[in-house]
Amino acid sequence: MRKTLIALALVTAAVTAVTFPVQAQVIGPVAPVDPIVLDDSEGGQISTFLDFFKAIKASHVPVQIRGWCFSACTLVLMMPKEQLCVEPGALFGFHLATTGGGFTSTPLPEITQALYKRYMPAGVLAWLATKTLTSDLSYLTADEAIGLDAVAACAPDDDRV
């Protein structure tokens, strides 16, 4: 979670800096930007992840997904496929959104459905339609996500890696 928050701060700063008009002259080619790496994210607050991924999407910074990406982290799939790549071991975990936490959490199926409908690519939506989401995770592998045309595989010589 700490890596995610640090990346959020850096991307927000970069996007904010680009937002203000500045007179500049491009002297040569722009150097490629290192990708943001999501590595074993358990998720967190939906609003935090939505803001984070919207900022990354707007900045066009590439994103590489390694390891697992659970809960609110799956909202990364809202980004254009060209901006995302997954390593072979990546794993997405989906569940019902809830309020509260622990023993006092309340499932929110309508909000979950609205979020997924708004932010998930068509292939992932079709996959989710075959699942009965609960508080337990339903898993989508990297190969399945690629097969659903939601993400691209990271190539060894990929500029995003």
C-alpha positions, -999 to +999 in steps of 0.1 A: +000+000+000+029+023+008+043+019-027+009+027-042+005+059-021+040+071-030+033+064-067+000+083-063+018+113-049+044+113-077+018+109-105-005+136-090+025+159-088+035+151-124-001+156-137-005+188-117+028+202-131+017+194-167-017+210-161-003+245-157+005+263-190+043+267-194+061+280-224+087+255-234+105+245-265+111+208-272+148+205-282+149+168-289+130+136-283+113+131-250+128+103-229+105+074-222+089+074-188+095+045-164+063+026-158+044+025-125+046-010-112+017-025-092+032-053-073+011-073-048-016-047-040-044-057-017-065-027-027-080-002-004-105+027-005-123+028-039-121+066-041-084+067-035-077+041-063-101+058-087-083+091-082-050+074-086-058+056-118-076+086-133-044+106-128-022+079-143-046+075-172-045+112-179-007+113-176-003+084-201+023+069-178+026+031-186+016+006-159+030-028-153+011-053-131+031-079-112+019-103-086-016-098-073-040-069-078-070-073-055-101-053-046-099-016-056-066-023-074-086-040-101-099-006-112-065-003-130-084-021-158-101+012-165-070+024-184-065+019-221-050-015-229-021+002-246-011+017-213-012-016-193+008-047-193+008-078-171+035-103-162+026-140-164+021-144-126-003-114-122-036-122-106-067-100-102-091-105-073-127-092-075-153-091-047-184-071-036-177-036-024-185-031+012-189-003+038-171-006+071-147-033+078-142-066+095-173-080+112-193-048+107-189-046+069-221-044+048-220-057+012-230-032-015-240-053-046-256-023-065-226-001-060-203-030-071-223-035-102-223+002-110-186+005-105-178-025-127-202-014-154-186+021-156-149+012-153-143-024-165-136-033-201-163-054-219-144-087-217-140-084-179-177-074-176-186-106-194-163-126-172-178-110-140-213-118-153-204-155-149-195-151-112-215-147-081-195-121-062-193-123-024-169-110+002-145-137-010-123-130-040-130-143-075-097-146-094-088-136-129-054-147-141-031-127-163-037-151-192-074-148-188-072-110-187-051-111-219-076-135-235-105-111-226-086-083-244-084-062-212-046-060-210-015-068-230+013-091-219+045-074-209+072-083-234+108-087-222+119-057-242+087-038-236+093+000-232+068-002-203+090-026-183 
